[in-house]
Amino acid sequence: MDFFNPVVTEQQVKTEKQKARDMRKTQWWKQKCAEGCCYYCGQESLAAELTMDHVVPIIRGGRSAKNNLVPCCKECNSKKKYMLPSEWHEYLERIKGEEAG
């Protein structure tokens, strides 16, 4: 086990996914989505179009807690997958470089 790739059991993943499902029902989450903005790209979206993302993915040791859950558009959520924030920023910089070059 290392810092960026902790050993996460199947049971821990199940537990955290259930916590995330429960969080989706809270007023806190509904208010976050009502802001209508993707955490990653800043694109405005309807609340119903935003998905829940774990900034630090569960499989990488993240938890389903308010400080790790953000609303994001489906496109960013699909692209980010299991990346850590630093990996996501590197990916975005690489894409910008490819677009500019």
TORPA-4810 file (N, C-alpha, C, O; in nm, 3 decimals):
<nodes>
NODE_1_0.085_-0.119_0.000_0.000_0.000_0.000_0.088_0.124_0.000_0.183_0.132_0.078_M
NODE_2_0.057_0.221_-0.088_0.126_0.348_-0.080_0.023_0.459_-0.067_-0.098_0.434_-0.075_D
NODE_3_0.071_0.581_-0.047_-0.017_0.694_-0.018_-0.121_0.718_-0.128_-0.237_0.747_-0.098_F
NODE_4_-0.080_0.706_-0.254_-0.171_0.737_-0.363_-0.251_0.617_-0.412_-0.345_0.633_-0.490_F
NODE_5_-0.215_0.499_-0.368_-0.287_0.380_-0.409_-0.314_0.290_-0.287_-0.260_0.180_-0.277_N
NODE_6_-0.397_0.339_-0.195_-0.425_0.259_-0.076_-0.504_0.134_-0.112_-0.573_0.129_-0.214_P
NODE_7_-0.493_0.036_-0.028_-0.572_-0.086_-0.046_-0.712_-0.058_0.007_-0.731_-0.031_0.125_V
NODE_8_-0.809_-0.065_-0.081_-0.948_-0.039_-0.045_-1.025_-0.168_-0.069_-1.024_-0.222_-0.180_V
NODE_9_-1.090_-0.216_0.034_-1.163_-0.342_0.021_-1.295_-0.322_-0.052_-1.347_-0.210_-0.061_T
NODE_10_-1.348_-0.430_-0.103_-1.477_-0.428_-0.171_-1.586_-0.378_-0.076_-1.676_-0.304_-0.116_E
NODE_11_-1.578_-0.418_0.050_-1.676_-0.375_0.150_-1.668_-0.224_0.174_-1.771_-0.158_0.189_Q
NODE_12_-1.547_-0.170_0.178_-1.531_-0.025_0.196_-1.592_0.051_0.078_-1.656_0.154_0.097_Q
NODE_13_-1.571_0.000_-0.042_-1.629_0.063_-0.161_-1.782_0.061_-0.152_-1.847_0.162_-0.177_V
NODE_14_-1.838_-0.054_-0.116_-1.984_-0.065_-0.102_-2.037_0.033_0.002_-2.137_0.101_-0.022_K
NODE_15_-1.970_0.041_0.115_-2.012_0.130_0.224_-2.009_0.276_0.178_-2.104_0.350_0.203_T
NODE_16_-1.903_0.316_0.113_-1.890_0.456_0.068_-1.990_0.488_-0.043_-2.042_0.599_-0.047_E
NODE_17_-2.018_0.394_-0.131_-2.118_0.417_-0.236_-2.257_0.433_-0.176_-2.336_0.514_-0.224_K
NODE_18_-2.287_0.358_-0.072_-2.416_0.372_-0.004_-2.424_0.508_0.065_-2.529_0.573_0.062_Q
NODE_19_-2.316_0.550_0.127_-2.314_0.683_0.190_-2.340_0.791_0.085_-2.412_0.887_0.111_K
NODE_20_-2.280_0.775_-0.033_-2.299_0.872_-0.141_-2.445_0.875_-0.186_-2.501_0.982_-0.208_A
NODE_21_-2.506_0.757_-0.199_-2.649_0.752_-0.237_-2.733_0.824_-0.131_-2.827_0.897_-0.165_R
NODE_22_-2.700_0.803_-0.005_-2.772_0.870_0.103_-2.751_1.021_0.099_-2.844_1.098_0.123_D
NODE_23_-2.629_1.064_0.068_-2.599_1.208_0.061_-2.678_1.276_-0.051_-2.714_1.393_-0.038_M
NODE_24_-2.704_1.204_-0.160_-2.780_1.263_-0.272_-2.920_1.307_-0.231_-2.980_1.393_-0.295_R
NODE_25_-2.971_1.248_-0.125_-3.106_1.279_-0.079_-3.110_1.397_0.018_-3.219_1.443_0.054_K
NODE_26_-2.996_1.447_0.059_-2.992_1.552_0.161_-3.016_1.691_0.102_-2.995_1.715_-0.017_T
NODE_27_-3.061_1.779_0.187_-3.080_1.918_0.148_-2.946_1.981_0.109_-2.940_2.062_0.017_Q
NODE_28_-2.840_1.944_0.178_-2.706_1.996_0.147_-2.671_1.968_0.001_-2.627_2.058_-0.070_W
NODE_29_-2.692_1.845_-0.045_-2.658_1.810_-0.182_-2.749_1.881_-0.281_-2.704_1.929_-0.385_W
NODE_30_-2.877_1.890_-0.249_-2.971_1.959_-0.338_-2.932_2.105_-0.355_-2.946_2.160_-0.464_K
NODE_31_-2.884_2.168_-0.249_-2.839_2.307_-0.257_-2.712_2.319_-0.341_-2.698_2.414_-0.419_Q
NODE_32_-2.620_2.224_-0.327_-2.498_2.225_-0.408_-2.534_2.217_-0.557_-2.478_2.290_-0.638_K
NODE_33_-2.627_2.130_-0.591_-2.666_2.115_-0.731_-2.744_2.236_-0.781_-2.734_2.273_-0.898_C
NODE_34_-2.820_2.297_-0.693_-2.900_2.414_-0.731_-2.812_2.531_-0.775_-2.857_2.619_-0.847_A
NODE_35_-2.686_2.531_-0.732_-2.592_2.635_-0.776_-2.569_2.624_-0.926_-2.533_2.722_-0.991_E
NODE_36_-2.591_2.503_-0.981_-2.589_2.484_-1.126_-2.455_2.500_-1.194_-2.448_2.549_-1.306_G
NODE_37_-2.347_2.461_-1.126_-2.215_2.482_-1.182_-2.128_2.358_-1.162_-2.124_2.301_-1.052_C
NODE_38_-2.059_2.316_-1.267_-1.966_2.204_-1.257_-1.843_2.247_-1.178_-1.783_2.351_-1.208_C
NODE_39_-1.806_2.170_-1.080_-1.690_2.199_-0.996_-1.561_2.205_-1.078_-1.472_2.284_-1.047_Y
NODE_40_-1.551_2.124_-1.182_-1.427_2.113_-1.258_-1.414_2.212_-1.373_-1.311_2.277_-1.385_Y
NODE_41_-1.516_2.224_-1.456_-1.504_2.312_-1.574_-1.577_2.444_-1.558_-1.557_2.536_-1.638_C
NODE_42_-1.660_2.454_-1.456_-1.732_2.580_-1.432_-1.853_2.601_-1.521_-1.920_2.703_-1.511_G
NODE_43_-1.881_2.506_-1.609_-1.994_2.518_-1.700_-2.125_2.517_-1.622_-2.144_2.438_-1.530_Q
NODE_44_-2.215_2.605_-1.661_-2.346_2.609_-1.597_-2.431_2.495_-1.650_-2.430_2.466_-1.770_E
NODE_45_-2.504_2.430_-1.559_-2.589_2.317_-1.595_-2.714_2.320_-1.509_-2.715_2.380_-1.401_S
NODE_46_-2.817_2.255_-1.555_-2.935_2.235_-1.473_-2.898_2.141_-1.359_-2.814_2.052_-1.376_L
NODE_47_-2.960_2.159_-1.245_-2.930_2.075_-1.129_-2.948_1.927_-1.161_-2.869_1.844_-1.117_A
NODE_48_-3.049_1.894_-1.238_-3.077_1.754_-1.272_-2.969_1.693_-1.363_-2.958_1.571_-1.372_A
NODE_49_-2.891_1.778_-1.429_-2.787_1.729_-1.520_-2.652_1.711_-1.450_-2.560_1.654_-1.509_E
NODE_50_-2.639_1.757_-1.327_-2.513_1.744_-1.255_-2.504_1.609_-1.186_-2.603_1.555_-1.138_L
NODE_51_-2.384_1.555_-1.183_-2.360_1.427_-1.117_-2.276_1.451_-0.992_-2.218_1.558_-0.974_T
NODE_52_-2.270_1.350_-0.908_-2.190_1.359_-0.786_-2.053_1.297_-0.815_-2.044_1.187_-0.870_M
NODE_53_-1.949_1.368_-0.778_-1.814_1.314_-0.795_-1.738_1.320_-0.664_-1.752_1.415_-0.587_D
NODE_54_-1.659_1.218_-0.642_-1.567_1.217_-0.528_-1.437_1.279_-0.577_-1.373_1.225_-0.667_H
NODE_55_-1.397_1.392_-0.519_-1.274_1.458_-0.560_-1.158_1.358_-0.551_-1.082_1.341_-0.646_V
NODE_56_-1.145_1.293_-0.436_-1.053_1.180_-0.422_-1.142_1.056_-0.436_-1.224_1.030_-0.347_V
NODE_57_-1.127_0.981_-0.544_-1.215_0.866_-0.568_-1.211_0.762_-0.455_-1.110_0.745_-0.388_P
NODE_58_-1.323_0.696_-0.437_-1.334_0.593_-0.333_-1.223_0.489_-0.350_-1.158_0.451_-0.253_I
NODE_59_-1.203_0.444_-0.471_-1.104_0.339_-0.497_-0.962_0.386_-0.466_-0.871_0.304_-0.451_I
NODE_60_-0.944_0.518_-0.457_-0.812_0.574_-0.424_-0.806_0.620_-0.279_-0.713_0.691_-0.240_R
NODE_61_-0.905_0.579_-0.199_-0.904_0.609_-0.056_-0.995_0.723_-0.013_-0.999_0.756_0.105_G
NODE_62_-1.068_0.783_-0.107_-1.159_0.892_-0.075_-1.283_0.842_-0.002_-1.316_0.724_-0.007_G
NODE_63_-1.349_0.932_0.064_-1.469_0.899_0.140_-1.588_0.980_0.088_-1.571_1.080_0.019_R
NODE_64_-1.707_0.933_0.123_-1.830_1.004_0.087_-1.863_1.101_0.199_-1.951_1.077_0.282_S
NODE_65_-1.790_1.211_0.199_-1.807_1.315_0.300_-1.822_1.449_0.229_-1.778_1.465_0.115_A
NODE_66_-1.885_1.544_0.295_-1.912_1.674_0.233_-1.788_1.739_0.174_-1.795_1.804_0.069_K
NODE_67_-1.674_1.722_0.238_-1.553_1.788_0.188_-1.490_1.713_0.070_-1.386_1.756_0.019_N
NODE_68_-1.549_1.602_0.027_-1.495_1.524_-0.084_-1.597_1.503_-0.195_-1.567_1.436_-0.294_N
NODE_69_-1.717_1.558_-0.182_-1.822_1.540_-0.282_-1.851_1.673_-0.350_-1.872_1.776_-0.285_L
NODE_70_-1.853_1.670_-0.484_-1.879_1.792_-0.561_-1.973_1.761_-0.677_-1.974_1.650_-0.729_V
NODE_71_-2.053_1.859_-0.716_-2.136_1.843_-0.835_-2.051_1.870_-0.960_-1.971_1.963_-0.962_P
NODE_72_-2.070_1.788_-1.061_-1.997_1.812_-1.185_-2.080_1.763_-1.303_-2.172_1.683_-1.289_C
NODE_73_-2.043_1.815_-1.420_-2.114_1.772_-1.541_-2.073_1.629_-1.576_-1.968_1.580_-1.534_C
NODE_74_-2.157_1.564_-1.650_-2.132_1.424_-1.687_-2.002_1.409_-1.767_-1.931_1.310_-1.753_K
NODE_75_-1.973_1.508_-1.851_-1.852_1.500_-1.933_-1.726_1.500_-1.845_-1.637_1.417_-1.864_E
NODE_76_-1.719_1.592_-1.749_-1.602_1.595_-1.660_-1.596_1.469_-1.575_-1.488_1.414_-1.555_C
NODE_77_-1.710_1.424_-1.524_-1.711_1.304_-1.441_-1.660_1.184_-1.520_-1.584_1.103_-1.468_N
NODE_78_-1.701_1.172_-1.644_-1.657_1.060_-1.729_-1.508_1.068_-1.759_-1.440_0.965_-1.763_S
NODE_79_-1.457_1.188_-1.781_-1.316_1.204_-1.813_-1.227_1.186_-1.690_-1.118_1.129_-1.700_K
NODE_80_-1.272_1.234_-1.576_-1.190_1.228_-1.455_-1.174_1.086_-1.403_-1.065_1.049_-1.359_K
NODE_81_-1.277_1.008_-1.407_-1.278_0.869_-1.361_-1.215_0.855_-1.224_-1.269_0.905_-1.125_K
NODE_82_-1.100_0.789_-1.216_-1.037_0.759_-1.087_-0.915_0.846_-1.060_-0.831_0.812_-0.976_Y
NODE_83_-0.905_0.960_-1.129_-0.789_1.046_-1.111_-0.796_1.122_-0.978_-0.904_1.159_-0.931_M
NODE_84_-0.679_1.143_-0.921_-0.667_1.231_-0.805_-0.666_1.374_-0.857_-0.641_1.395_-0.976_L
NODE_85_-0.692_1.474_-0.772_-0.692_1.613_-0.819_-0.564_1.652_-0.894_-0.572_1.720_-0.996_P
NODE_86_-0.449_1.612_-0.846_-0.323_1.648_-0.914_-0.316_1.584_-1.053_-0.269_1.646_-1.148_S
NODE_87_-0.363_1.461_-1.065_-0.363_1.392_-1.194_-0.461_1.459_-1.290_-0.434_1.470_-1.410_E
NODE_88_-0.575_1.502_-1.237_-0.676_1.570_-1.319_-0.621_1.701_-1.373_-0.640_1.733_-1.490_W
NODE_89_-0.551_1.777_-1.289_-0.494_1.905_-1.333_-0.385_1.882_-1.438_-0.375_1.958_-1.535_H
NODE_90_-0.305_1.778_-1.421_-0.203_1.744_-1.521_-0.271_1.709_-1.654_-0.224_1.750_-1.760_E
NODE_91_-0.379_1.634_-1.647_-0.454_1.597_-1.767_-0.505_1.722_-1.838_-0.491_1.734_-1.960_Y
NODE_92_-0.564_1.815_-1.764_-0.616_1.938_-1.824_-0.504_2.020_-1.888_-0.522_2.074_-1.997_L
NODE_93_-0.390_2.029_-1.821_-0.276_2.103_-1.877_-0.227_2.037_-2.006_-0.193_2.106_-2.102_E
NODE_94_-0.222_1.906_-2.009_-0.179_1.832_-2.128_-0.276_1.859_-2.244_-0.234_1.879_-2.357_R
NODE_95_-0.406_1.858_-2.214_-0.507_1.884_-2.318_-0.492_2.027_-2.372_-0.497_2.049_-2.493_I
NODE_96_-0.472_2.123_-2.282_-0.453_2.262_-2.325_-0.331_2.274_-2.415_-0.335_2.345_-2.515_K
NODE_97_-0.222_2.204_-2.379_-0.101_2.207_-2.458_-0.121_2.148_-2.597_-0.069_2.199_-2.696_G
NODE_98_-0.197_2.040_-2.603_-0.225_1.976_-2.733_-0.311_2.066_-2.819_-0.293_2.073_-2.941_E
NODE_99_-0.407_2.136_-2.757_-0.494_2.226_-2.833_-0.416_2.347_-2.886_-0.441_2.395_-2.997_E
NODE_100_-0.322_2.395_-2.805_-0.242_2.513_-2.845_-0.137_2.477_-2.949_-0.103_2.559_-3.034_A
NODE_101_-0.087_2.354_-2.943_0.024_2.313_-3.032_-0.025_2.253_-3.154_0.054_2.214_-3.240_G
</nodes>
